[in-house]
Amino acid sequence: MKKPVRNNTLWTTIRGNRLATNLLAIVGLLVALALAAHLLMQLGTRHGARRTVPDFAGIRLDDALRLAARNDLRLHVNDSLFVPAYEGGIVLDQLPEQGVEVKPGRMVYVTINSFRQKRVPIPYVAGRSLRQAKNMLEIAGLEIAELVYRPDLATNYVLAEFFGRDSIRPNETVEAEIGSGITLHVGVEEGQQLTAVPQIVGLGLTEAKGRLWESGLNVGSVTFDEGINLFNRKEARVCRQGIGAEQAATLGSKVSMHLTLDRELVAREREEAEKQARAAAAERLAAEQEAAEEAARAALEARSGEHAAEESPSNDEFFE
């Protein structure tokens, strides 16, 4: 009787080889794990699912949270401002903005309106230099309302400070809302009333104000292009200033400014302002040198006249 012929297939060969069987099992396991991970990732990220971010601005925070939940989104309060025109707890701004398509579960960051402005103690800055006083106020969250110059030998040193009509005295705790302005009375010696206006075209509002205060100047009217609001104001830059850079101005003078979001306009205006500033600086230095030379000549003539008077004989001496 004949024995049946064995079917020597590839599978039979692999099954007969322990190493090949183990390798095949490992490859199969890796493929299964990769497929499982892919499926889990698809489920976790909900691939292809999109949500349109609703408009949260102008509604109360609790209503915004419910609206976010209905749209399968999460809400996080990232910041707060105090705008008296709105009620406390109202959403003022959001990121991403309304209408942007995002994945479900995306976090939306919102800025809400505070119920009241935070108050901070006013630092005592009398006796400090103007620059030191400005820095101390800024660190406290305050700013300069006005610089008032008074005759004194200590030029650009703070003589007194006021919050409204109230004088700030040492060892007294007076609080003010963040962002409030403090009036500083500053000394100026006779003959030193002039200062050079700084270049502020291209700067943001906060930095531009600081440059003016450090130069002993006050902030005049501040205007903005249409479309600039509380939320994009930080991006705006000065494109015009009332008194040109490097021109001489009396300490305490007001310098107005206009701000825009148009970066190309800012670049053009800044280039022109820097050009005019170089010309004004050269003209101012020439005028100062001419004035110094004139003063030196006048002093020399005065000394010459005194010497001549001392050397000339008097009428009595002449007749003797």
Solvent accessible surface area in square Angstrom, and as a share of the most:
residue,aa,sasa,rsa
1,M,241,1.08
2,K,191,0.81
3,K,181,0.77
4,P,123,0.77
5,V,147,0.84
6,R,202,0.74
7,N,115,0.59
8,N,129,0.66
9,T,53,0.31
10,L,134,0.67
11,W,147,0.52
12,T,56,0.33
13,T,76,0.44
14,I,37,0.19
15,R,165,0.60
16,G,70,0.68
17,N,73,0.38
18,R,201,0.73
19,L,122,0.61
20,A,32,0.25
21,T,58,0.34
22,N,75,0.38
23,L,98,0.49
24,L,87,0.43
25,A,64,0.49
26,I,92,0.47
27,V,83,0.47
28,G,39,0.38
29,L,107,0.53
30,L,107,0.53
31,V,79,0.46
32,A,54,0.42
33,L,103,0.51
34,A,63,0.49
35,L,108,0.54
36,A,46,0.36
37,A,56,0.43
38,H,97,0.43
39,L,110,0.55
40,L,123,0.61
41,M,128,0.57
42,Q,60,0.27
43,L,134,0.67
44,G,61,0.59
45,T,60,0.35
46,R,108,0.39
47,H,132,0.59
48,G,63,0.61
49,A,30,0.23
50,R,118,0.43
51,R,84,0.31
52,T,76,0.44
53,V,1,0.00
54,P,25,0.15
55,D,68,0.35
56,F,0,0.00
57,A,47,0.37
58,G,49,0.47
59,I,55,0.28
60,R,97,0.36
61,L,44,0.22
62,D,69,0.36
63,D,56,0.29
64,A,0,0.00
65,L,86,0.43
66,R,129,0.47
67,L,38,0.19
68,A,2,0.02
69,A,73,0.56
70,R,176,0.64
71,N,42,0.21
72,D,45,0.23
73,L,9,0.04
74,R,135,0.49
75,L,26,0.13
76,H,86,0.39
77,V,61,0.35
78,N,99,0.51
79,D,74,0.38
80,S,53,0.34
81,L,66,0.33
82,F,61,0.26
83,V,16,0.09
84,P,110,0.69
85,A,92,0.71
86,Y,117,0.44
87,E,115,0.52
88,G,13,0.13
89,G,6,0.06
90,I,17,0.09
91,V,1,0.01
92,L,12,0.06
93,D,55,0.28
94,Q,15,0.07
95,L,117,0.58
96,P,11,0.07
97,E,114,0.51
98,Q,112,0.50
99,G,45,0.43
100,V,66,0.38
101,E,100,0.45
102,V,7,0.04
103,K,101,0.43
104,P,16,0.10
105,G,25,0.24
106,R,107,0.39
107,M,46,0.21
108,V,0,0.00
109,Y,89,0.34
110,V,1,0.01
111,T,21,0.12
112,I,24,0.12
113,N,1,0.00
114,S,27,0.17
115,F,150,0.63
116,R,179,0.65
117,Q,43,0.19
118,K,130,0.55
119,R,111,0.40
120,V,17,0.10
121,P,78,0.49
122,I,10,0.05
123,P,29,0.18
124,Y,87,0.33
125,V,0,0.00
126,A,20,0.15
127,G,60,0.57
128,R,108,0.39
129,S,24,0.16
130,L,5,0.02
131,R,139,0.51
132,Q,90,0.40
133,A,0,0.00
134,K,11,0.05
135,N,61,0.31
136,M,54,0.24
137,L,1,0.00
138,E,71,0.32
139,I,151,0.77
140,A,27,0.21
141,G,26,0.25
142,L,6,0.03
143,E,55,0.25
144,I,5,0.02
145,A,61,0.48
146,E,72,0.32
147,L,4,0.02
148,V,50,0.28
149,Y,39,0.15
150,R,97,0.36
151,P,126,0.79
152,D,55,0.28
153,L,150,0.75
154,A,40,0.31
155,T,34,0.20
156,N,51,0.26
157,Y,99,0.38
158,V,3,0.02
159,L,54,0.27
160,A,23,0.18
161,E,0,0.00
162,F,49,0.21
163,F,56,0.23
164,G,63,0.60
165,R,236,0.86
166,D,88,0.45
167,S,38,0.24
168,I,7,0.03
169,R,139,0.51
170,P,70,0.44
171,N,163,0.83
172,E,88,0.39
173,T,117,0.68
174,V,40,0.23
175,E,78,0.35
176,A,0,0.00
177,E,70,0.32
178,I,67,0.34
179,G,46,0.44
180,S,24,0.16
181,G,24,0.23
182,I,0,0.00
183,T,26,0.15
184,L,0,0.00
185,H,36,0.16
186,V,0,0.00
187,G,0,0.00
188,V,11,0.06
189,E,61,0.27
190,E,158,0.71
191,G,67,0.64
192,Q,91,0.40
193,Q,72,0.32
194,L,121,0.60
195,T,27,0.16
196,A,34,0.26
197,V,1,0.00
198,P,23,0.14
199,Q,40,0.18
200,I,0,0.00
201,V,5,0.03
202,G,11,0.10
203,L,18,0.09
204,G,14,0.13
205,L,32,0.16
206,T,110,0.64
207,E,86,0.38
208,A,0,0.00
209,K,36,0.15
210,G,7,0.07
211,R,96,0.35
212,L,0,0.00
213,W,11,0.04
214,E,57,0.26
215,S,26,0.17
216,G,0,0.00
217,L,0,0.00
218,N,6,0.03
219,V,34,0.19
220,G,18,0.17
221,S,74,0.48
222,V,45,0.26
223,T,69,0.40
224,F,52,0.22
225,D,50,0.26
226,E,180,0.81
227,G,55,0.53
228,I,22,0.11
229,N,69,0.36
230,L,85,0.42
231,F,79,0.33
232,N,40,0.20
233,R,82,0.30
234,K,175,0.74
235,E,92,0.41
236,A,0,0.00
237,R,63,0.23
238,V,0,0.00
239,C,2,0.01
240,R,132,0.48
241,Q,28,0.12
242,G,52,0.50
243,I,46,0.23
244,G,24,0.23
245,A,8,0.06
246,E,52,0.23
247,Q,86,0.38
248,A,55,0.43
249,A,9,0.07
250,T,73,0.42
251,L,17,0.08
252,G,21,0.20
253,S,31,0.20
254,K,133,0.56
255,V,0,0.00
256,S,40,0.26
257,M,6,0.03
258,H,29,0.13
259,L,0,0.00
260,T,1,0.00
261,L,70,0.35
262,D,68,0.35
263,R,127,0.46
264,E,126,0.56
265,L,45,0.22
266,V,11,0.07
267,A,63,0.49
268,R,141,0.51
269,E,57,0.26
270,R,98,0.36
271,E,123,0.55
272,E,80,0.36
273,A,19,0.15
274,E,64,0.29
275,K,126,0.53
276,Q,105,0.47
277,A,10,0.08
278,R,157,0.57
279,A,64,0.50
280,A,18,0.14
281,A,21,0.16
282,A,64,0.50
283,E,128,0.57
284,R,50,0.18
285,L,105,0.52
286,A,59,0.46
287,A,56,0.43
288,E,88,0.39
289,Q,114,0.50
290,E,113,0.50
291,A,62,0.48
292,A,63,0.49
293,E,79,0.36
294,E,93,0.42
295,A,62,0.48
296,A,60,0.47
297,R,118,0.43
298,A,55,0.42
299,A,43,0.33
300,L,102,0.51
301,E,122,0.55
302,A,59,0.46
303,R,123,0.45
304,S,59,0.38
305,G,42,0.40
306,E,105,0.47
307,H,104,0.46
308,A,60,0.46
309,A,72,0.56
310,E,138,0.62
311,E,144,0.65
312,S,68,0.44
313,P,91,0.57
314,S,60,0.39
315,N,116,0.60
316,D,106,0.55
317,E,106,0.47
318,F,153,0.64
319,F,170,0.71
320,E,176,0.79
